[in-house]
């Protein structure tokens, strides 16, 4: 009888301890510490960096234009400037300009157009009408990515 009571007491203490040890061991495999853990809150994203170079600026602009143009096929005379840091609304940000001749929904060329592109954290955030002062002096190169776009 005494042996049975000792076994029960041992089992009631060891079983929960074994479960806790297993949970702690598996929790260690999750790869993150508790320093950034909080209940009911998402992690705060890093602050936007206006001076981060837009490494994939050509792809970013082409993707944006593919969805924003009325007729993204057969754009011609396309050029894009290399992004530079300039003051925009009092802040230093990467920007560039795009020159192109788009077609309208009736497949007629509209004439040469130029837009100002502003980047934040390396991504296109604004696609604005031309600003001759900001677009002056950029080093333009051909932009075949938008001349061969498909919707």
SVG drawing of the C-alpha trace seen along z (x, -y; Angstrom):
<svg xmlns="http://www.w3.org/2000/svg" viewBox="-11 -74 35 76">
<polyline fill="none" stroke="black" stroke-width="0.4" points="0.0,0.0 2.8,-2.4 4.6,-1.5 1.5,-2.3 1.1,-5.7 4.8,-6.6 4.4,-5.6 1.3,-7.8 3.0,-10.8 6.0,-10.3 3.9,-10.1 1.8,-13.2 5.0,-15.2 7.1,-13.8 4.5,-13.8 3.9,-17.6 7.6,-18.2 8.3,-16.1 5.6,-18.0 7.2,-21.3 10.7,-20.2 9.4,-19.0 7.6,-22.3 10.7,-24.3 12.9,-22.2 10.6,-22.6 10.2,-26.3 13.9,-26.7 13.7,-25.4 11.4,-28.3 14.4,-30.5 13.2,-33.7 13.7,-35.1 11.2,-36.6 12.7,-40.1 10.4,-41.0 7.3,-39.1 4.2,-40.8 0.6,-39.8 -1.9,-41.3 0.7,-43.5 2.4,-43.1 6.0,-43.9 6.7,-47.5 7.9,-47.6 11.2,-49.4 10.9,-53.1 10.7,-54.1 14.1,-55.1 13.9,-57.9 17.6,-57.6 17.6,-53.9 18.7,-53.4 15.9,-51.7 18.0,-48.8 15.2,-47.4 13.9,-50.8 13.4,-49.7 11.3,-46.7 9.4,-48.7 8.5,-51.4 7.6,-48.9 5.3,-47.0 3.6,-50.2 3.1,-51.4 1.8,-48.0 -1.2,-48.6 -1.6,-52.3 -1.5,-52.9 -4.8,-52.7 -3.0,-50.6 0.3,-49.3 1.2,-47.6 3.4,-49.1 4.7,-52.1 7.5,-53.7 10.4,-56.1 10.8,-55.1 13.7,-56.4 14.3,-56.4 16.8,-58.5 19.1,-57.0 17.6,-57.7 19.2,-60.6 18.6,-62.1 17.0,-65.5 15.0,-67.6 11.3,-66.8 8.8,-68.5 11.7,-69.4 13.1,-65.9 16.0,-64.2 14.5,-61.4 15.4,-59.2 13.6,-60.2 13.8,-59.8 11.8,-60.7 10.4,-58.5 9.8,-59.7 7.6,-57.6 5.0,-57.8 1.9,-55.7 -1.1,-54.6 -4.6,-55.4 -7.5,-52.9 -8.1,-53.5 -4.5,-52.4 -3.4,-55.9 -0.2,-57.3 -0.8,-60.2 2.6,-62.0 5.6,-62.2 4.9,-62.2 7.2,-62.6 6.5,-61.6 8.3,-62.1 8.8,-59.0 9.5,-59.2 10.8,-56.3 10.6,-55.5 12.6,-52.6 13.5,-51.6 9.9,-51.2 7.8,-53.4 5.5,-55.5 4.5,-58.3 4.1,-58.7 3.5,-62.3 3.2,-64.7 6.4,-66.1 8.4,-68.6 10.9,-70.2 13.1,-71.5 13.5,-68.0 13.8,-66.1 16.5,-68.4 20.0,-67.0 19.2,-63.3 21.2,-60.7 18.6,-59.0 18.9,-55.6 16.6,-53.5 13.8,-51.7 12.9,-48.7 11.1,-47.0 8.1,-49.2 8.3,-49.2 7.7,-45.4 5.1,-45.2 2.0,-43.0 -1.0,-43.6"/>
</svg>
